[in-house]
Amino acid sequence: MPNKHLSDTYLKRQQLEAKFDISKATIYRWTKAGKFPAAIHLGANMVRWKSSQVEAWIAEREVG
């Protein structure tokens, strides 16, 4: 059963930086280490993160 609280919108890197109070380098370091959801490439110079994946990542940390 799908979770109604998860949406399929996309987040910009700047939104992630503000939401978690982290730097651009931290986001990419966590992603490379497999500790954060991977970005989705929507164009040559455009990446976004799926909101549902980020929310699932947050929920995972709250349980653990």
C-alpha angles and dihedrals in degrees: 000000000000119000110246091208093064116085131191097229121126128242126212121228090247090056090053091048091053095041095052099025092235135130130254089249091055092052092052093042091053091046092050090049091050092246096116134039115274120251121250115230110225097171144348093290102015127093128168136177121231108245092218091057093048091048090050089050090052092048090050091057093047092056096045 
